[in-house]
Amino acid sequence: MAQSGAGRPGRGRGGAGRRPRQRLRTARGRSVSSARWLERQLNDPYVHAARREGLRSRAAFKLLELDDRYRLLKPGLRVVDLGAAPGGWTQVAVERVKAGAPGGGRVVALDLEEMGAVAGAEVIRGDIHAAGTPATVRRALGGTADLVLSDMAPPASGHRDTDHLRIVALVQAAAELALDLLAVDGAFVAKVWQGGTAGELLALLKRRFKNVRHAKPAASRAGSAEIYLVCTGFRG
């Protein structure tokens, strides 16, 4: 499991460094988009680092970087990971809050899809839109949350306006759940798209949190429009 700075490409123990660019041996039977995705995976240093460190996704490095920058995860905190599958962010949260250890924190992972168990976390299959979800998560946490994380993104439809509406709706749902679950001085982190946060939602978050920032981790792909909202100091 990667520690602060460990296992990052070019950093830590055995950093990935520069690798010769690899190409698919054959694209036979694959669509152009599928072949491009596979070649990108072959040449992504974060993919290789995640495999080496036993992390379930390259996305884990995004949370590691955000935590290094903003000190979001501390031993003993109660954390909710929304849209958690396949579990990379959950793994990072478990390690950094010392979930499962004496005096450690708690981590609850929620997703619509089946997700394999993560030692130290409670995995719940559920819908963030369901009326009973806040109570279910609160019971699993044993109280309120100190941090709510969301790396959720809707499946792309290929239609820009439709995708924009879906992204905004998903972030709004995550924010509503966070406002329901958080303890005073808690934090909320959510993936959005550049230009994908409704003005009304941003205004609400600025009223409810002392600090609202935008951040783009180095692990986000250069061509990606994703960016993260980091909201700290929940006013209650």
Contacts in CASP RR format, 6 or more apart in sequence:
PFRMAT RR
TARGET T0000
AUTHOR 0000-0000-0000
METHOD contacts of the structure
MODEL  1
MAQSGAGRPGRGRGGAGRRPRQRLRTARGRSVSSARWLERQLNDPYVHAA
RREGLRSRAAFKLLELDDRYRLLKPGLRVVDLGAAPGGWTQVAVERVKAG
APGGGRVVALDLEEMGAVAGAEVIRGDIHAAGTPATVRRALGGTADLVLS
DMAPPASGHRDTDHLRIVALVQAAAELALDLLAVDGAFVAKVWQGGTAGE
LLALLKRRFKNVRHAKPAASRAGSAEIYLVCTGFRG
1 53 0 8 1.000
1 54 0 8 1.000
1 55 0 8 1.000
1 91 0 8 1.000
1 95 0 8 1.000
2 8 0 8 1.000
2 49 0 8 1.000
2 53 0 8 1.000
2 55 0 8 1.000
2 60 0 8 1.000
2 61 0 8 1.000
2 64 0 8 1.000
2 92 0 8 1.000
3 95 0 8 1.000
4 64 0 8 1.000
4 68 0 8 1.000
5 11 0 8 1.000
5 12 0 8 1.000
5 64 0 8 1.000
5 68 0 8 1.000
6 12 0 8 1.000
6 13 0 8 1.000
6 53 0 8 1.000
7 13 0 8 1.000
7 14 0 8 1.000
7 15 0 8 1.000
7 16 0 8 1.000
7 49 0 8 1.000
7 52 0 8 1.000
7 53 0 8 1.000
8 15 0 8 1.000
8 49 0 8 1.000
8 61 0 8 1.000
8 64 0 8 1.000
9 15 0 8 1.000
9 16 0 8 1.000
9 17 0 8 1.000
9 45 0 8 1.000
9 46 0 8 1.000
9 48 0 8 1.000
9 49 0 8 1.000
10 16 0 8 1.000
10 17 0 8 1.000
10 45 0 8 1.000
14 52 0 8 1.000
15 49 0 8 1.000
16 45 0 8 1.000
16 46 0 8 1.000
16 48 0 8 1.000
16 49 0 8 1.000
16 52 0 8 1.000
17 45 0 8 1.000
19 43 0 8 1.000
19 45 0 8 1.000
19 48 0 8 1.000
21 43 0 8 1.000
22 39 0 8 1.000
22 42 0 8 1.000
22 43 0 8 1.000
23 39 0 8 1.000
23 42 0 8 1.000
24 35 0 8 1.000
24 38 0 8 1.000
24 39 0 8 1.000
24 42 0 8 1.000
27 35 0 8 1.000
30 38 0 8 1.000
41 47 0 8 1.000
44 58 0 8 1.000
44 221 0 8 1.000
46 58 0 8 1.000
46 61 0 8 1.000
46 219 0 8 1.000
47 58 0 8 1.000
49 55 0 8 1.000
49 58 0 8 1.000
49 61 0 8 1.000
50 56 0 8 1.000
50 57 0 8 1.000
50 58 0 8 1.000
50 60 0 8 1.000
50 61 0 8 1.000
53 60 0 8 1.000
55 61 0 8 1.000
55 88 0 8 1.000
55 91 0 8 1.000
55 92 0 8 1.000
56 86 0 8 1.000
56 87 0 8 1.000
56 88 0 8 1.000
56 91 0 8 1.000
57 86 0 8 1.000
57 87 0 8 1.000
57 88 0 8 1.000
57 89 0 8 1.000
58 219 0 8 1.000
59 88 0 8 1.000
59 89 0 8 1.000
59 151 0 8 1.000
59 219 0 8 1.000
60 87 0 8 1.000
60 88 0 8 1.000
60 89 0 8 1.000
60 91 0 8 1.000
60 92 0 8 1.000
61 217 0 8 1.000
61 219 0 8 1.000
62 151 0 8 1.000
62 217 0 8 1.000
62 219 0 8 1.000
62 220 0 8 1.000
62 228 0 8 1.000
63 88 0 8 1.000
63 89 0 8 1.000
63 92 0 8 1.000
63 93 0 8 1.000
63 149 0 8 1.000
63 151 0 8 1.000
63 189 0 8 1.000
64 92 0 8 1.000
64 219 0 8 1.000
65 217 0 8 1.000
65 218 0 8 1.000
65 219 0 8 1.000
66 72 0 8 1.000
66 189 0 8 1.000
66 215 0 8 1.000
66 217 0 8 1.000
66 228 0 8 1.000
66 230 0 8 1.000
67 73 0 8 1.000
67 92 0 8 1.000
67 96 0 8 1.000
69 215 0 8 1.000
70 187 0 8 1.000
70 213 0 8 1.000
70 215 0 8 1.000
70 230 0 8 1.000
70 232 0 8 1.000
72 147 0 8 1.000
72 187 0 8 1.000
72 189 0 8 1.000
72 230 0 8 1.000
72 232 0 8 1.000
73 79 0 8 1.000
73 92 0 8 1.000
73 93 0 8 1.000
73 96 0 8 1.000
73 97 0 8 1.000
73 147 0 8 1.000
74 96 0 8 1.000
74 97 0 8 1.000
75 96 0 8 1.000
75 97 0 8 1.000
75 98 0 8 1.000
75 103 0 8 1.000
75 104 0 8 1.000
75 105 0 8 1.000
76 97 0 8 1.000
76 98 0 8 1.000
76 103 0 8 1.000
76 104 0 8 1.000
76 105 0 8 1.000
76 106 0 8 1.000
77 97 0 8 1.000
77 105 0 8 1.000
77 146 0 8 1.000
77 147 0 8 1.000
78 97 0 8 1.000
78 105 0 8 1.000
78 106 0 8 1.000
78 107 0 8 1.000
78 108 0 8 1.000
78 141 0 8 1.000
78 142 0 8 1.000
78 143 0 8 1.000
78 144 0 8 1.000
78 145 0 8 1.000
78 146 0 8 1.000
78 147 0 8 1.000
78 183 0 8 1.000
79 93 0 8 1.000
79 97 0 8 1.000
79 99 0 8 1.000
79 105 0 8 1.000
79 106 0 8 1.000
79 107 0 8 1.000
79 108 0 8 1.000
79 145 0 8 1.000
79 146 0 8 1.000
79 147 0 8 1.000
79 148 0 8 1.000
79 149 0 8 1.000
80 107 0 8 1.000
80 108 0 8 1.000
80 110 0 8 1.000
80 137 0 8 1.000
80 141 0 8 1.000
80 145 0 8 1.000
80 147 0 8 1.000
80 148 0 8 1.000
80 149 0 8 1.000
80 177 0 8 1.000
80 178 0 8 1.000
80 181 0 8 1.000
81 87 0 8 1.000
81 89 0 8 1.000
81 90 0 8 1.000
81 93 0 8 1.000
81 107 0 8 1.000
81 108 0 8 1.000
81 109 0 8 1.000
81 110 0 8 1.000
81 121 0 8 1.000
81 149 0 8 1.000
81 151 0 8 1.000
82 110 0 8 1.000
82 111 0 8 1.000
82 128 0 8 1.000
82 148 0 8 1.000
82 149 0 8 1.000
82 150 0 8 1.000
82 151 0 8 1.000
82 152 0 8 1.000
82 174 0 8 1.000
82 177 0 8 1.000
83 109 0 8 1.000
83 110 0 8 1.000
83 111 0 8 1.000
83 112 0 8 1.000
83 128 0 8 1.000
83 150 0 8 1.000
83 151 0 8 1.000
83 152 0 8 1.000
84 90 0 8 1.000
84 109 0 8 1.000
84 110 0 8 1.000
84 111 0 8 1.000
84 115 0 8 1.000
84 123 0 8 1.000
85 111 0 8 1.000
85 113 0 8 1.000
85 114 0 8 1.000
85 115 0 8 1.000
86 115 0 8 1.000
86 116 0 8 1.000
87 109 0 8 1.000
87 115 0 8 1.000
87 116 0 8 1.000
87 118 0 8 1.000
89 149 0 8 1.000
89 151 0 8 1.000
90 107 0 8 1.000
90 109 0 8 1.000
90 118 0 8 1.000
90 121 0 8 1.000
90 123 0 8 1.000
91 118 0 8 1.000
93 99 0 8 1.000
93 107 0 8 1.000
93 121 0 8 1.000
93 147 0 8 1.000
93 149 0 8 1.000
94 100 0 8 1.000
94 107 0 8 1.000
94 118 0 8 1.000
94 119 0 8 1.000
94 120 0 8 1.000
94 121 0 8 1.000
97 104 0 8 1.000
97 105 0 8 1.000
97 106 0 8 1.000
97 107 0 8 1.000
98 104 0 8 1.000
98 105 0 8 1.000
99 105 0 8 1.000
99 106 0 8 1.000
99 107 0 8 1.000
99 120 0 8 1.000
99 121 0 8 1.000
100 119 0 8 1.000
100 120 0 8 1.000
106 122 0 8 1.000
106 140 0 8 1.000
106 141 0 8 1.000
106 142 0 8 1.000
107 118 0 8 1.000
107 120 0 8 1.000
107 121 0 8 1.000
107 122 0 8 1.000
108 121 0 8 1.000
108 122 0 8 1.000
108 123 0 8 1.000
108 124 0 8 1.000
108 137 0 8 1.000
108 140 0 8 1.000
108 141 0 8 1.000
109 115 0 8 1.000
109 118 0 8 1.000
109 121 0 8 1.000
109 122 0 8 1.000
109 123 0 8 1.000
109 124 0 8 1.000
110 124 0 8 1.000
110 125 0 8 1.000
110 126 0 8 1.000
110 128 0 8 1.000
110 133 0 8 1.000
110 137 0 8 1.000
111 123 0 8 1.000
111 124 0 8 1.000
111 125 0 8 1.000
111 126 0 8 1.000
112 125 0 8 1.000
112 126 0 8 1.000
112 127 0 8 1.000
113 125 0 8 1.000
114 125 0 8 1.000
115 123 0 8 1.000
115 125 0 8 1.000
116 123 0 8 1.000
117 123 0 8 1.000
122 140 0 8 1.000
124 136 0 8 1.000
124 137 0 8 1.000
124 140 0 8 1.000
126 133 0 8 1.000
126 136 0 8 1.000
127 133 0 8 1.000
128 173 0 8 1.000
128 174 0 8 1.000
128 177 0 8 1.000
129 173 0 8 1.000
133 177 0 8 1.000
134 177 0 8 1.000
134 180 0 8 1.000
134 181 0 8 1.000
137 145 0 8 1.000
137 177 0 8 1.000
137 181 0 8 1.000
138 144 0 8 1.000
138 181 0 8 1.000
141 181 0 8 1.000
144 181 0 8 1.000
144 182 0 8 1.000
144 183 0 8 1.000
145 178 0 8 1.000
145 181 0 8 1.000
145 182 0 8 1.000
145 183 0 8 1.000
145 186 0 8 1.000
146 182 0 8 1.000
146 183 0 8 1.000
146 186 0 8 1.000
146 187 0 8 1.000
147 186 0 8 1.000
147 187 0 8 1.000
147 188 0 8 1.000
147 189 0 8 1.000
148 174 0 8 1.000
148 177 0 8 1.000
148 178 0 8 1.000
148 181 0 8 1.000
148 182 0 8 1.000
148 187 0 8 1.000
148 188 0 8 1.000
148 189 0 8 1.000
149 189 0 8 1.000
149 190 0 8 1.000
150 171 0 8 1.000
150 174 0 8 1.000
150 178 0 8 1.000
150 188 0 8 1.000
150 189 0 8 1.000
150 190 0 8 1.000
150 191 0 8 1.000
151 191 0 8 1.000
152 170 0 8 1.000
152 174 0 8 1.000
152 190 0 8 1.000
152 191 0 8 1.000
153 167 0 8 1.000
153 170 0 8 1.000
153 191 0 8 1.000
153 226 0 8 1.000
154 163 0 8 1.000
154 166 0 8 1.000
154 167 0 8 1.000
154 170 0 8 1.000
156 163 0 8 1.000
157 163 0 8 1.000
157 166 0 8 1.000
164 193 0 8 1.000
164 195 0 8 1.000
164 196 0 8 1.000
167 192 0 8 1.000
167 193 0 8 1.000
167 196 0 8 1.000
168 196 0 8 1.000
168 197 0 8 1.000
168 198 0 8 1.000
168 201 0 8 1.000
171 190 0 8 1.000
171 191 0 8 1.000
171 192 0 8 1.000
171 196 0 8 1.000
171 197 0 8 1.000
171 201 0 8 1.000
171 229 0 8 1.000
172 198 0 8 1.000
172 201 0 8 1.000
174 188 0 8 1.000
174 190 0 8 1.000
175 188 0 8 1.000
175 190 0 8 1.000
175 201 0 8 1.000
175 204 0 8 1.000
175 205 0 8 1.000
178 188 0 8 1.000
178 190 0 8 1.000
179 208 0 8 1.000
179 234 0 8 1.000
182 188 0 8 1.000
182 234 0 8 1.000
182 236 0 8 1.000
183 234 0 8 1.000
184 234 0 8 1.000
184 235 0 8 1.000
184 236 0 8 1.000
185 233 0 8 1.000
185 234 0 8 1.000
186 232 0 8 1.000
186 233 0 8 1.000
186 234 0 8 1.000
187 209 0 8 1.000
187 230 0 8 1.000
187 231 0 8 1.000
187 232 0 8 1.000
187 233 0 8 1.000
187 234 0 8 1.000
188 205 0 8 1.000
188 209 0 8 1.000
188 229 0 8 1.000
188 231 0 8 1.000
188 234 0 8 1.000
189 228 0 8 1.000
189 229 0 8 1.000
189 230 0 8 1.000
189 231 0 8 1.000
190 228 0 8 1.000
190 229 0 8 1.000
191 226 0 8 1.000
191 227 0 8 1.000
191 228 0 8 1.000
191 229 0 8 1.000
192 226 0 8 1.000
192 227 0 8 1.000
192 228 0 8 1.000
192 229 0 8 1.000
193 225 0 8 1.000
193 226 0 8 1.000
193 227 0 8 1.000
194 225 0 8 1.000
194 226 0 8 1.000
194 227 0 8 1.000
195 225 0 8 1.000
197 229 0 8 1.000
202 212 0 8 1.000
205 212 0 8 1.000
205 229 0 8 1.000
205 231 0 8 1.000
206 212 0 8 1.000
207 235 0 8 1.000
208 231 0 8 1.000
208 234 0 8 1.000
208 235 0 8 1.000
208 236 0 8 1.000
209 231 0 8 1.000
209 232 0 8 1.000
209 233 0 8 1.000
209 234 0 8 1.000
209 235 0 8 1.000
210 232 0 8 1.000
210 233 0 8 1.000
210 234 0 8 1.000
210 235 0 8 1.000
211 230 0 8 1.000
211 231 0 8 1.000
211 232 0 8 1.000
211 233 0 8 1.000
212 229 0 8 1.000
212 230 0 8 1.000
212 231 0 8 1.000
213 229 0 8 1.000
213 230 0 8 1.000
213 231 0 8 1.000
214 227 0 8 1.000
214 228 0 8 1.000
214 229 0 8 1.000
214 230 0 8 1.000
215 227 0 8 1.000
215 228 0 8 1.000
215 230 0 8 1.000
216 226 0 8 1.000
216 227 0 8 1.000
216 228 0 8 1.000
217 228 0 8 1.000
220 226 0 8 1.000
220 227 0 8 1.000
END
